[in-house]
Amino acid sequence: MEIERINENTVKFYISYIDIEDRGFEREEIWYNRERSEQLFWQMMDEVNYKEDFNVDGPLWIQVQALEKGLEIIVTKAQISKNGDNIELQTEDGNTVDFPVDKKIENMLEDKFGKHEEPLDEEDDDKLWIIADFVDFEDVIQLSHYLDDLQEGTMETLYHYNNKYYLYMEFSEEELDEKQQEDIISKVFEFADDSDITIHVLEEYGKKIFEEDMFNKVRSHFPVQV
């Protein structure tokens, strides 16, 4: 993949269809399968961040051009205006563009790469999830003991990736009301930070440490020292 840093907020990169296929993706699914296109995009963004220190910490403007032998992609980090009503971004030519906040950034991948045709599972719509990162495994241990009264209603997986530990935690609205979910989340973030990394990246590149009943497993391996 070829990467060109345009300015502080913009990066351009080119990826060939051969490179896409070498990464385990088929050309057709990039345009018609939203989940797979997002997986590819965030894989590429991880590589861009690693090589160019282009950390994604806010909304993005994504431009995709299909060429004969690959894709040219321009990614620009945008800023929310002071009044909060518009998103401001500086284009490749140095001009500033505004557009309403209600034009959702998360839909741009769908606009650029195509829409996933398969219907969404209705059960997935009812689930809230978070991804948190820990600098030290000791914080994972402390959190597991802090949540020793956690009952049903959550599903957790612990990953290790790039010298950090990541907790993916999913909540069931059928078993936990909004207040209970917020209470658990607030406790998690007493020991961890909210992360921008995607579950696709963790599944692809991360190493699973614990899954299913994660907190109990951590407590059993690392009991309280008396």
N, C-alpha and C positions, 0 to 999 in steps of 0.2 A: 504494500500500500504506500502510495506517495503522499506526503504531507507537506503543505505549505502554510506557514504562519503569515496571515495577512496583516493583522494588527493585534493589539492587546485583547480585543473581544471577538476576533474573527479568525477562523481557520478553514482552509480549503484542503480537501483530500480526494484522491482518486483511487478507486479500487477496481481491478479488472474482474470480469466474470469468472476467469480462471481462478483468481484469488478467492472469490466468493465461494466457488465450488470446493476449493481446497479447505475452506473453513467449515465444510459440511452442509452448505446451503445449496438449494437448487435455484436456478435463475427465475423460474416461474413463481416460486413461492414467495420471493421477495416482493412481488407486485400484488399477490392475491392473498397472502396469509399475513395478517397484521402482527400476530405474535412472533412469527419467524423474522419478519422485517425488523421489528423492534429488537429482537435478540442480536441480529447482525449489526444494527446501528449502535447499540450500546457496547458491543464488542469493539467496534471501530473507535468509539469515543474513549474507551479505556486505553486503547493503544495510542490515540492522539494525546490523551492526558499524560501518559507515561513518557512519550517522546518530546512533547512540547509544553508540558506543565499547564495544560488547558483544562483547569478544573471547572466542572459544571456545578454551579451553585445558585441557579436561578432559571428563569424562562429562556427558551432558545428559539431562534428563528432558523429554520432549516430550508435550504434550497437544494433540490436534487435535479441533476440533468443526466438523462440517459444517453450515453455515447455508444458508438458502434461496438467497442470492446469492453466497456465497463461503465461505472457510475462516477460522476463528479459531484461532490457534495460540499456545500458551503454552510458552515454552522456559525451563527453569531449569538453571543450572549447578550440578552436584553436587560433593561432596567425598568422597574416600575416607576412611573412619574411621581412627583411629590404629592400630587393630589390623589394618586391611587387610581385614577380613571383610565390611564393609558399606559401602554408599554412602549418604551422608547428604545430604538436600536440604531446603531451606526452601520450602514451598509458598506460593502466592499469598496465603493468609490468615495467613502468619507461622508456621505449625506446621512442625515438623521430622518428616520421614519417613525411615525406614531400610529398606533392602532388601538382600538378599545380593548380593555382588559377582558371583556366577556368573549373575545375571540380566543378560545381556549388553546393554549400552546400544546396540550397533550393530544389535540386532534390533528396537529400538523403532520405527524408521522403518517397518520391515516391518509391525509390529503396528498402527501408526497409519494408514499410507497404503495398506497392502495388500501382498500378496506377488506378486512377479514370477513369472508362470506358465511362462515359457520355461525349459527346462533349462539349467543352466550348462555351458559348454564345459569338459570334463574337463581340457584342456590348461591353462586359466586357473588351475585349482586348484594346479598345480604351480609357479606363478611367484610369486616374491617381488618386491615393488617398494617403492621409497622415493620421497619427494619432499623435496628439500632446497632451501633458499633462500640466495641470495648477496646481500649488500649492495652489493658492488662487482664489476663484470665482471672486474676484474683477478684476483679469486679464482677465477673460472671458468677463466681462462687458465692460472693456476698449477696448478690441479687437472688440467687436460688434459695438461700436461707431466709432472705427477707420476704420471699413469696411462698413460704412453706405452707401457707393456708390456702394456696390456689387450688380450686377444685376444677370441675368440668367447665368447658366453654372456650378453651384455648388450645391451639396447636402450635408447638414451637420447634424450630430447628436451629442448631448452632453450627455456624460455618467458620472456617479459618481461611483468610484470603489476604494477601499482601501484608502480612505481619499484624493483622488485626483479627478480632473475633466479631462475628456478625450474628445477631439474633433476628431471625424471621419469626414473627409472632402473628398468628391469625386468630380472630375472635368470631364467635358465633353469636349472632343477635338473638337466636332462639333461646340460648341459655344464659346470656349476660345482657343486662340492660345497658343503656348508654352511660349511666353513672358508674356502673361497675367497670365497664371498659375503660373509661377515663381514669378511674382510680388505679387500675393496673398499669396503664400507660404512664401515668405520672410517677409511679414507683420505679418502673423500668428506667425512666430518664433521670432518676436520681443517681444511677450507676453507669449510664451509657449516654451516648449522643445520638441524635436523630441522623440517619444516613441517607444520602442521595443515591446510593448504589442500588441497582435493580436486582430482583430475585433471579432474572435470567443470567446475569453475570455470575452471581453466586453459584447457581446450579451448574454453569458451564465451567467456571474456573476455580471455584472455591472447593474446599475439602469439608465434607460433613463430619462434624465431631459427635454430635448427639442429635437424634430426632425421635419424636414420639415420647412424650413424658420426659422431656429434656431436663426440667428442673429437678425432678426426683432422681434422675440418673446422676446429675452433678452432685446433689446432696449425698447420694450413696457413695460416690467415689471420694468426696471431700467433706466428710462430716465435720461438725463443729468441734474445735479443739477445746478441751476442758482443762 
